[in-house]
Amino acid sequence: MKRITLLAAATAAIVTAALALPAAAVAAPSPSHSAASGSGSAVPAHLTNLSHLDFLLGDVPLLPQVAGHTTYRQDAEPTARAPWVYADRQPDGSFTRVGGGPITDVAKGWYAQGAFDADDISRAAVVYLRDWKQNGTASSRESAYELLRSLTYLQTDSGPNAGNVVLWQQSDGTLNPSAIPVELPDPSDSAESFWLARTVWALGEGYAGFRDADPQFAGFLADRLGLALGALGRQSLAKYGTTTTANGVTVPGWLISGSASPTAEAVLGLSAYSAAAPGDQAARTALARYSEGIAKLASGGVGQWPFGALLPEANSPTFWHAWGAMQPAALTAAAQTLGDPSLQKAATTDLAQFTAQLLTSGGPDNGWTPTPADRTQIAYGVDSRVEGLVAAADATGAGGLAALAGAQAAWFFGANPAGTPAYDPATGVCVDGIASDGTVNRNCGAESAIHTQLTMLALDAHPAIARTATALTRTTTADGLQVIEAESGRLTGAASVVTPASAWTGSANWSGGAYVAANAGSTVTIDLPAGHSASRLLPIADLGPGDPTTGLPAGSGSTRWTAQLGRLSVPLGSTANVRAGATQGSGASPVFLLPQTLTLAVTASTGSITAHVSGTAKLDAVLVQPIVSHLALAGASSLDLYVNATKLPVPQRLSTTVPVTVTRFDSAGRQVGAAQTVGPRGLVAVEPGGFTTVVPR
């Protein structure tokens, strides 16, 4: 996911959908690579295959006498390597490497953005470093070396922007600090950025990798990491300890670019570096402070949106996105390096509670805003979940997290919305995304290839998880969160449907692109989804103070909710129509679409619910969360996952027709008791806020 603007992180969940469409970039003259994906191919024992990523690598001249840009042994080695950003699949199954944006100079092969970017160079370096460390691959050591030299050339080494990083580079080595369209910061090395954070990630892992193998090069990487930390010290780290208020929520003011996503990737690098260079106090302090900031964005809990997730954006308390969601992996690494169990607790809650709910609701969507609005799924989002689950399982010994990792990694082998493999281990080819309707983008650019291989490296290092993932090739049930729209309801009194000019508010989406404006005495009766199970309900209303610039009024009072059971009206609880103190502040929008959990759940026989408005309300939608959500995966093996949305143990009747093995896990993913054999259609327990797995005996 390319970083476009500071709160393109907020719009990126919408923009990302474009990445799941055929690439718009125009092909420059470049090699073609034939690596057709064979969906019927047998899965090899070794899943990592860097062939396609190798194909993306191109030679890049390190131009001399460019002010502020030098790298290691530039005079002696004037060429390095970098991955082309995109690879368009051709009708014959081959790929053509392309840059970002339209070609602006045919003779020079220049793109409006460039051929290479620091985002992908840094992350590709991490792939090759990990492959070298894990598998001892000599060619990966060489690729990592060349990529790190290329990356540090993009880092500005002197002047007022020293330590920051230029994002784009043309294939002839020319830097492009100001891309078209404009990306912030502009110029790209004028302030901290996603690509500076990723540079820290690569430099940290690079130092750890080369410390003993090539101390001189490692020393250079440490110097450049120090230069990057100097830049961060003038910017986000200088704000350490400050907070702002976004829609009434107190948030940390010292995250990189105001986001936990780039900060987490920097933390991954700082953790690796600090473990290898424990005497560098400046790096250790930065690691501790950034990790603290990430953990402060933990939100919700059992039955409360967003169910324990680590939110990404400090200015958007009702927005989560799967891409760039490395926070659990980063906090796990930091917890190990710093010896801070509070960081591990925040990571584990995200993984054992929120991620379990995410899986049953269809998987790592590009955007919950706060409803699952952008259901495109990409390798970056999947890998972020897998890496966090695997790392935390290793760190805590929680077997439930390993089970969830296998279920999530199965996305690459067919357990995804398209029901088709998203990766071919025989060729190293992946896909660039899967849309909500199952449409597959068969291109395979650098970001997708990088994060696919990061997952494969993790699976190869954990054979039991790999066996689970590769044996689960289709999804047969995903009974998790559902959304019912307020505007679909039957209205009485002074209530009407409003359709804003844009569904996007700046930090969230009006679900379905509309809402109901309801005044005192009005009602809205909404049908529940057919076939729903016993469920918790989370109505969503705008709790903000209104917006005088658009004429959007503030809400007032509260709304009482009831369910109709035959002739009986059953009270479910009430929700606020406005929240005191929920002023916009540093938030991206005055609109504050926060789900509120009703006190009582509805039974499976409940057909509809009714909102009775006192005061004025802007009712958007209702999230329907099953008391026990269910994911079923099948293939050469099978896995059923049952997730409890309450703080009490819940019995669950199985639909199995043969004896199975049942394992219970608590809300931290730790196994509860011994695994048990349960007969056909047996009754099992699901732990409070935890989950139960069912596998063949």
N, C-alpha and C positions, 0 to 999 in steps of 0.2 A: 504494500500500500504506500504509494508515494505521498510524502508530506507536501501539502500545497500551501496552506496558510496556517496561522496559529489556530484559528478556529475553523479551519478546514478540517481539523480533528472533529469538530462538531458536524460539519456538513459531509465529512468524508464517508460516513456510513451510507449516505445517499450516493455520493460521487463514485464510491467503490463499485457500485453496480455496473458502471461503465467498463470497469476492468474485466467484467465477466462477459463483455461483448467482444466481437472480433476487433483486434487492434486497429486503430485508425492511423498509426504511424505508416509512413511511406518507406518502402524498402530501399536501402542503399546497396550498392554493389558489395556483396559479402558472400562467404561460402554458404552452401546449403548442406544440411545435415540430415541424413535419412535415418530416422529412428522411430518408425511407425510403432504405435502401441498395439500390442497384441493382447486383447482382453482375455483370450483363452490360454495365455502362457502360464506354465507352471511356476509357482512361486519358488525362487531359489533360496538356499539356506542363508545366503548373504544378501541382504536387502539393499545396502548402500551401493549405488552405481553412479559415479561422477561423470559418466561419458557425456551426457547432455550439457552439464555445467562446464565441462572441459571445452565442448564445442562453442559455448558462448564466449569463452575467453578470447580476447584479441590483443595483439601487441599495441602498445600505446607509447609514442615518443614522449620523452621527458624533456620538454623544450628548455634550452638554457636561457639564462638572462631574463627570466620572467620575474619581475620584482615580487619578493615575498614568497617565492615558491621554489623549494629545493627538496631533495630527498637523499636517501642513503646511497653513496657511491654513484651519484648521478653522472659524474664525468666518465668514470670507468664503465658504467653500465647505463647508457643513455636511453634504454627502452625497458619498459615494465609491461605488466599485463593487467587487463581489466575485463569484466564481463559486459557484453552488450546488454542493454536493458530489456529488450523484448526479442522474442523469437516467434515469427508467424508460421503456423503450420500450412503447408502447401497441399494441394489436392492429392499428390502422390504419397503423402505422409512425411515428406522431408520438411525441414525448417529453414527459414531465412532469418538471419539476424538483422534487426532494425533498431534504430534509435528512437528517441522520444520527440513527438511532434512531427510536423511536415518538414521536408527538406527545404532549406532556405538558400543553399548554394550547391548546385549540382556538381560543379567542378571540384569543389573542396569536399563534398560529401557532408556538409554541415546540416544539422537539424536545428529546429527552433529551440530545442532543449539541449540535446547532445547525444552522443553514442553511449557514453559511460556516465555513471553517477556514483558519488561517494556512498550513498545508501547501500547500493548493491556490492560495490567493491569491498566495503567493510564487512558485510555479512558473508560474502563469498570467502573472505579470508578466514572467518570463523569456521566455516565448513571444512576448509582444507586443513586448518590447524587441528581441528578435532579428529579428522580422518588420520592425519599423521600421528597424533598422539594415541589414538585407539587402535589403528591397524598397522602403524609403522610404514605407511606408504611414502616412498621417497619422492615420487612426483608431487604428492600433496605438500610435502615440505617446500619444494621448489615453488609451487603455485602460491602458497601462503607468503613466502618471501617476496615474490614479485607483486602480489596484490598489496601487501603492506607498504612496499616502496611506492607503488602507484597512489595509494591512499594518502600517504604522508606528503606527497607532492601537492595534493589538493589542499592540504592544510597551510594556512597563511602563517609564515614563520616569523614575521616582524611587523612593526607598525601598530597602529591602534587596534587592529582586528586580529592581532597575533593569537594563535590558538584556535580561532574559528576555521571553518572549512568551506571551500567552494564546492557546490553541489555537482555541477555539470561540466563535462569535458567532451570536446569533439574527437573524432577518430584520428585526426592528425595531431592530437595533443593540445590543441588550443583550449584554454579555459573559457567557460561561458558563465560568468558570475550572475548575469541577469537574463534568465530564460524567458521565453515567450510561450504561454502567457506568464504574467508576473507571478512569481512565487515569493512568499515571505519567509525569512527576511530577504530583502532585495537591496543591494547585492547579497548573494547567498552566504557570504562570509562576514556580513556586517553585524551579525548577532548570533547568539546560540540557536541551535536548531536540532531537528531529528538527526541530521547527518553528523553533527558534532557528537551527539550522544552515541551514535553507532560507531563513530571513529574511536571513542573511548572504549567501547566494547571490544573492537578488534585489537586495539593497542594493548589492552589489558590481557586478553587471551594470547596475543602475540608475544608479549614479554614472558608470560609463564611458559609458553612453548619453546622459545629460543634461549631462555636464561642459561641453561646448561649446554645446549647444542651449539650456540653461537653467541657468546657473551657480548661481543662487540656490537652485533646487530641488536641484541636485547637492550643494551645500554642506550642505543639510539632510540629505540621504541619507548623506553622509560622517559627519555628526555622529551619526546613528543607528547607522551601522556601528561607529563608535567606542564607542557605548554598548553595542552587542552584544559587541564585543571586550572591553570592561570586564567584562561578565558572564562571558564565557568565561575571562578572566584570573583570576577568583576561583574558577573551577571546574576544568575539564579542563586548561587551560593552566598552571595553578598546579602541576600534577603532572608537568610536562615533565621528561623524563629518568628517570622512575621506571618500573619494570617490575613485573609480577606473573607468577606461574606458573600456567598453566591446563593441568591434566592433564600436567604435566611440560614444557610448552612455554612458553618465555619470551616474553611479549607486552608491548607498550607500554601504559603506564598513563595516557596523556594523550589518548586519543581521546574525542570528544564522545559522551557517554552510553555509553562503552565500545565504540563501534562505528565501523568505517571507513565505513559507509554514510552517516550524516549528516555525518561529518567530510569525506567526499569532496565532498558538495554545498556545504559551507562553503568548501572549497578552490576550487571553481569560481568562487564569488563573490570570494574573496580574490585569486585570480589576475587576474580582470578588473579589480578595483579597483587592485591593486598595479601593473599595467601602465599604468593611467591616472593613478595618483598615486604615482609611484615614490619620492617623498620621505617617504611615511608609513612610517617604520621599524617602528612597532608592528605594522601590518598585514603587512608583509613578513616580520617575525619569526614571527608567527602562521602565516602561509602555509608557511614553511619547516618549522616544528615539526610542524604537522599533517600535511604531506606526508611527512615522515620517519616519522611514526607509521603512516600507511597502508602505506607501502612495507615496513615491518617485518612485515606480515602476509602477505607473499608466501610461498607454501608449495609444496612438491613440485617436480616437474620432469618431464622426459621419462620416461614410464613409471612415475612415482611420484605417487600421489594427493596433492593435487588437480591435478596436471599443470601447475604454475606459476601457479595462480590466486592472486589477491589475495583472501584470505578476509575476510569482513565483520565477524565478531564476535570481539572479543578473548578472550571467555570460552568460545568454542566452536571448538576447532581441527579439528573434523570436520564442519563445517557451512558450506555455500555456498548463497546464494540469488541469483537473477537480479534480483529487485526491489531497487532501491536500489543496484545494483552499478555505480555511477559512478566507482569507483576508477581504472580506466584512463584515462578521460576527464579526471579531476581531476589525476592525476599528469602526464599529457601537458601540460595547461595550466600546471601548476606548473613543470615542467621548462623550458618556454619562458620563463616569466616570471623564474625564478630562475637560469636557465642551468645546471641541474643534470642532467647526463646519466644519473646513477644512477636518478633518478626515471623517466626515459623507459624505461630498461632494464626496470624492474619492470613498467611498463605494457605494454610490447611483449611481454614473456614471457607475461603473462596473455592477451593478445589473439591472438598468433600460435600459441601452443601450447595453452593451456587452451580458448580460445574455438573454435579449430578442432575440437578434440575434442568440445566441447559441441554444435557444429552437427551433426557426424556421429551424435551420440547422440540427436538428436531436437529439440535447440534449448534455449532459455533457460528451464529449468524453475524453478518457484518454490522448490524445495528439493532439494539433494543433502545427505543427512544420515547417513552419507556416500554411500549409494546414492541414485540418483534416486528419491526417495520421493514428493514432491509434484510431479507432472508438469503441473500447471496452468501455463499460460503467459499473461502479461498484457503490455500495451503498455509498461508501466514497465520490465519486464525486457528486452524486445526493444530499446527505445530506449537503455537503458544500454549494451548491446553495440554498437549501431550508432554511437552518439555517440563511444564510445571508439575504435572501429575507424577512423572517418572522421578524427577528430582526430589519431590517431597516424599514419595514412597521410599526412596533410598535413605533419605535423611531421618525419617520418623519410624520406618519399619511398618507403616500402615498398609496392610495388604489390600484394603479397599481402594486405595488410591491407585495401586497397580492394576486392579481390575478395571477401574474407570479408564486408565490409560489405554488398556487393550481395546476397550469399547470405542474410545475416541479415535485411536489410530486406525481402526477398521475402516474409517472414512476413505482412506487411500485405496482400499482394496474392494470397494463396492458398497459399503454400508453408508450411503450418502443419498441426498435427494434424487440423484440421477439413477441410482442402482447400478452403476457401472464403475469399473476401476478408475481411479484418478491418478494412478501411478503404475508404470511398467518397470519392474525391477530388472528385466532383461536389457532395457535400453537406457534407463535413467530418465525417461520422459514422463512428465507430469501434465497437469492441466492448469490453466490460469484461473479457473473458477467454475462454480456450478450455481446456476440461478435457481430461484425458488421453485420454478416450474420444471426443474430437472434439465434445462438446457445446459450443455457443457461447452465451455470455451476451450477448444482443443489447442490453443496456443500454449507455449510453455516458456515464459520469460524468466529473467534472472531471479526475481523475488520468489516466484513459485518454485523454481528449481532449488533455490537455496533452502527454503523452509521445508520442502519435501525431504531433502537430503539430511537436514538436521534431525527430522523425525526418524529417518531410516537409521542414522547413526545411533540414536537413542534405542531403537528397537534392536539393532544388532548387538548392543551392549546388554540387552535384557531379553534373552531368548524366550523366556516364559511369556512375557508380554507380547513378543513378536508372534509366537505361536497362536495366541488368542486373536490378535489383530488380523492375521492372514487367514484365519479359519472362519471369520465372520464377514460375509460378502454381500449381505443385503439386510435392509431394515424391514421387519414385518409389522412392527407396532411402534408408534411414537405418540403416547398419550400423556402429554404434558400440558403446559400452558396453552389456553385458547383465548381468543379475544372476541367479545361481542360489542358491537358499536351502539352507543347511545342513540345515534340518529336512526338506527333500525327499529327503535322502539315505537310504541303507540303513545302519543302525547295527548295530554288533556290540560286545559287551562292555558295560562300565558307561557307557553313553551313553543319554541320554533327551532328548526335546524338552520345552522349557520355554516356556510362554506367559506373559509378564509381564502384570500388570494393565493396563498401558499400553505401547504400542510406543514412545512418546516418553519419552526418558530425562531430558530437560531441556536437552540439547544435541545430541542425535542421535536416530535411530530404530533400534530393532531391526528390521531389514529383514524384511518379511513378518509382523511382529508376534510373532516367536518366535526361539529359538536352540536350539542343542544344547549341553547340559552333558555334557562327556565327561571321563572319568577315564583314568588310565594304562592302556595296553593296548587301549583301545577304538579303533574305526575308524569313519569316516563316508565312504561312497562316494557321490559326487554325479555325476549325469549332466550332461554339457555340453549346451548348446543344440543342437538339430538344425540341421545345415547351417552350423555355425560355421566360420570360417576359422582359420588359424594365429593364435594369440592368446597374450597375456600374461595371467597370472592373479594376482589380488590378493585373497587371503583376508582376511576381516574377523573379528577376535576382540576381545573386551573385554580391553584391556590394563591396565585400571585396578586399583586396590588393593582392590576390593570395597566393599561398602556395609553396615556393621554395622546401620544403621537398617532395612534391608529384608532382612537376612540373606543378601545376595548375596556369595558368597565370592570371594576373589581367585583368579586363575589362577596356574599355576606351570609351570615347564618349557617345553617347546616342542612343536611339531607338525611332523611330517615329511610331505611331500606327494609322491605318486607318480601317474603316469598309466599306464593299462593299454593296451598296444598288442599285441593278440592275447594271447599267453601271456607277453609280456614286461612287467615292471614297471619303468618308467623314473622315476628320481628327478628331481623338479622343484625341490627346495629345501625350506627349512623356515621356519616363522614362530614368533615368540615368543607365549607364552600370557599373558605379563604383561610390563610394561616397568618397569624400575627407575626410580624417581623420578617416575612418572606419577601422583603424588598429585593430588587434586582441586584444591587451592589455590583460585585465583579462578575455576576452571571451574564451569560451571553444573550439572555432574553428576559423580559419581565414575566413571561408566561412560565408557570411552574406546574407541570403536569405530573404530579406525584401520586402513584397508586397508594390507596389506604385500605388496610385489611379490615373487613367486617368481623365483628365478634363471633358470630355463629356461622357455621358452614351450612350448605344446602345438601339435601339428600339426593340420591340418584333419581328419585321420582319427581323432583321439583321441575316444573315446566317453565316458569318465568319468575322474574323478580320485578319489584316496582320501587322507583325512587319517589319519595314524597318531599318536595322542596319547601324549606322554610327560608325566607330571604331570597337571594338570587344565586344561581349556580351556572357554571359552564361545564356541563357534563360531557366527557369525551368518550369513554369506553369503560368496560369492566373486564379485568383479567380473571379468568376462571382457572384456578389451580387445583387439580385433583388432590384429595387428601393423600392418596398414594398414586404417584405418577408411574408410568410403566414404559420401559423401552425393551423391545424384543429384537434381537439380531440373530440371523441364521446363516447357514452356509455349510461347510464341512463340519462345523460344530454349531452350538447355539449358546446364547446368553440372554437371560431375562434380568432386567434391573428394575427394582421397585424402590421408589424414593418417597419418604415420609415428609409431608409438609407441616407436621405438627410437633408439639413438644411432649407428646404422649406416645407410647407404643401402640401400633395399629396392626390388627390381624389382616392378613391378605390371603384370599383363596386363589390357589394356582389353577391355571387352565391346562396343565400338563396331563398327558395320558399315560405316562410311564414314570417309574421312580427317578428322582433327580437329586442332585446335591445342592443343598441350600446353605448359604453362609451369610450371617448377619454382621453388619458394620455400624458403628456408632457415628455420631455427627462429626467426628474427626477422621473417619475412615479406618478406625481400628477394629479388628475383628472382635466380636462378642461371642464367647463360647466356642465350642467346636463346630465344624461343619457337620451337617446332619443329612441323612438320607430321608427323603419325604416321598410318600407314595403318590399315585395319580390323584390330581385335584386336591392335594393336601392343603392344610392351613398353616401358614407361616406368619412369623411376627416381623414387623419392620420397626427398627429402633427409632426413638424420638430424634427427629432431625437427621436421621441416618438413612441407610439403604440396605437392601438385601439382594444378593445375586443368586441366580438359579442356573446351574449348568448341568449337562448330562452326567449321569452317575458313572 
